Amino acid sequence: MVAGYLGTLGLEPVSREDFSVAAKEALAKRVGYRCSNPSCGAETVGPHSDAMRFSNLGVASHITAASPGGPRFDASLTTDQRVSIDNGVWLCQSCAKLIDSDVARYSAQMLAQWKVDAEAKALRAISGQAPLEFFPQPSRALHTPIPKIAGLRYVDARERLLRAGWQPFMNHWRHSAEPDMQYGNGLHFWSMGFHEIRNASGTGLAHCWFAFRDVYDNVLVVTTAGEVDESTGDGAYVWRWHFEQPDA
């Protein structure tokens, strides 16, 4: 019965530098069986056709690889450190594949932060604390809630804004020919279909400005910093945002 339970959970026997069954189960439970990727958060367990079993789509992923040549391998770690729960993060199968397919983008530091944030979120949930995905606002506020987007890559911040109800304030197709769109990340984001970009700077912090509108007709301007370089995994991150004041 125990073996069947663990098999359903997807916990295979321990290999030389793999996590123990107990470590894998703890990783899953400490985040409520949700994917730790903040842009995902998918449920990883659910009902099975057998009433006494459940299906598992989660993976106990290594932050630094279990063996040489693996993603983010750190030769300075001991075997005990590699199989420690501190070197693991719980992910859905898609995100587990994603982080190992693009190690330049998904660093060990980033995955460690995902782990901390996911466990903190789960702790708030079982403690009865309100989720912190959105900034607090008074009930009389006449604008769509603003999700926490500081420091996120623009692609991820945009997704959160859309889920919250903010809509891209789209520019005319001729806008891409404007001088302020010819620098930095301007044409990169335009080519991705992010036509809410207003202008881009090719110097300094390579700022870009994006506009969103809500149902109250408020305009939210999001500023990013950082130049996109797909070869190194560098990207544009949300630096600040503000409401645009209506014309007098």
N, C-alpha and C positions, 0 to 999 in steps of 0.2 A: 504494500500500500504506500509506504514511504517512497519507494523507488518510482512508482507510477506518478505520484504527486510531483516529485522533482523533475521527472521527465517531461511532464506537461508544462512545467515552468520553464523548460528550456535550459536546464542546468546539467551540463554534461559532466562526466567524471573529471577530476582535477588532473591537468597535465603538469609538466615540470614548472612552467612559469605561468600557469593560468590561475584565475581566482578560485578560491574554494567555493563549494556549494553555499556555505553560510555567508560568505562575502557577497556572492551574487544576489542571494535572496535579500540581504540587508540593503544593498544598493537599490534594488527595486522598491522595497518597502519604504525606504527613507525619502523617496520622492513620490510616494503614493502611486507607484506603477505608471507614472507619466514620463514621457520623454523629457530629458533635461534641457534640450535645445530650446531656448526662450522663444524662438520663432516657430516652434512646432507645438510642444506640450501635448502631443497625442497620447491618448490612453493606450496602454500596451497589453492589457489583459481584458478578457471578456468571456462570455459563456461558451461552452463546448456543447456539441450535440449530445454527449454523454453527461447526464445530470450531475455526476460525481466528479467531473473534470472541468478545467477551464483552458482556454487558448491563450498563449503568450506570444506577443509580437515584439517583446523587448530584448535588448542585448546588453550585457555587462561589458562595456567597451573599455579598452585600455586608454588612458590619457597618454602615457608613453608606452611604446610597443613592448610586447612580452619577449621579443627576440631580435637579434641584430637584423637590420634590413627592413624592419617593420616601420610603420608610420610613427614619427616623432620619437624614435628610439633614443634613449639616454644611457650611454655606456657607463656613466658614473653611478647608476643605481645598482643595488644588490638584488639578488633574486627575491629576497624577502620584501624588498621595497616594490618590486614590479608586481608581485601578487598581492600586495596590501590593498585594502579597500580604499586607501587614500589615492591610489593610482587608477581608480575606476570611476566611470560615470555611466548612468543608466540612460539608454537611448532606444528609440524605436529602430527597427531594422533599416529603414530608409536613411535616417540620420547617421546611424553607425557606418553605413556604406559611404555616405557623403563626406564625413570627416576624414576618412582614410583615403578618399579619392583626391583630396585637395589639402594636403598638409600645410601648404604655405598659407592658406586662408584660415585654417582651423588649427591654431597653435595649441601647445600644451597649456599655456597660460589661459587661453580663452576657454578651453574645456574645463579647467579647474574652476574658473569663475562660473561657468554653467552649473557645475555641481553644487557650489556654495549657494547660488541663487535659487536653484530648484529645491534644495533642502530647506532653505529659509521660507520659501513659498509654502511648502508642505507643512512646515511648523506653524505658520500663521493660520493655515486652514484648520488644523486640528485644535488650535488654541481659540478658535472662534473670532479671530481678527479679520477685519475687512481686507479684501485683496488690494494690492497696491499697484495694479496695472495702470490706474489712472490717477492724475493729480486730484487732490481733494478740491471740491468747489461747493459753494453755497447753493441751496436749492433754488434760490432766486436768479442764479446765473443764467444769462440768455445766450449761451453758446454750447455747442456740442462738447462733451467731455474730451479732454486732451490726454491721450495715453502717454505713458512714460517713454520718451523716445531719445532722451539725452545719451549721446555716445554711441548710438546704434548706427550701423551702416544705413545709408539712405534707403536702400532697397527694403530693409527690414522695418525701418521707421515708417515708410510709406504704407506698407502692408498693415501696420497697426493703426495708422490714421484711417485707412479705408474701412477697416473692421469697426472702428469707433463711429463711423458715420461721416467723416470728412471726405469731400469729393475734390479731385484735382481741378484746379481752375485753369482750364486748357487754353493755350494760345493758338492763334491762327497758324496754319501750316507754313506760311511765309516767314514766321518768326525765326526759323532756324537760320535765315540769311542775315539776320541782324548782326552788327559788329560785336555786340556783347555776348553773342553765342558762339563766336569763333575761337574762344580761348579756353584753356583748361579742360574741364569736364563737360563743357556745354554740349558739343555734338555727340559725345558719348551717351549722355542721358537722353538726348533727343532721339537718338537712334534706337534706344530701348523703349520708345513710346511714352516717355515721361514728359509729355508736352506741357506740364505745369511748370517747367523750369522757365524762369524769367530771364536770367542772365548768369554769366559765369565769369570768373576772374582767372586770369592765367598767371598771376603773380602772387607772392606772399603765401597765404594759406590756401590758395586755390578755392576761394569761396564760391558757392553756387546758391542761388535763391530760388525757392519753389513756393508756389501759392496753392492753398486749398480753401474751399468755401463750404460752409455748413448750411443747415436748413434755416438758420436765422439770418442768413446773408452776411455772416462774419467772414472775413478773410484772414487766414492764418498763414504767415510767411515763415518758412523753415529755411534756416541757413546751414549749409554743410561746410566742413573744412577738410582738406586733404585731397590729393590728386589720385585719381584712379589709375592703378597700374596692375593689369591682370597678370603680368608675368611674375610679380612679387607678391600678389595678394593684397596690396595696399588699396585702400578705398576711401570714399568720402563719407565722413561721419557727421551726425547731427551735432552742431555746435551751439546753436541757439534758435529761438523762435519768438515771434511777437505777433500781436494782432495789428493789422493794418488799419489805420484810422480813416474813416470815411471822409470824402471831400467835403469841405465846409460849404 
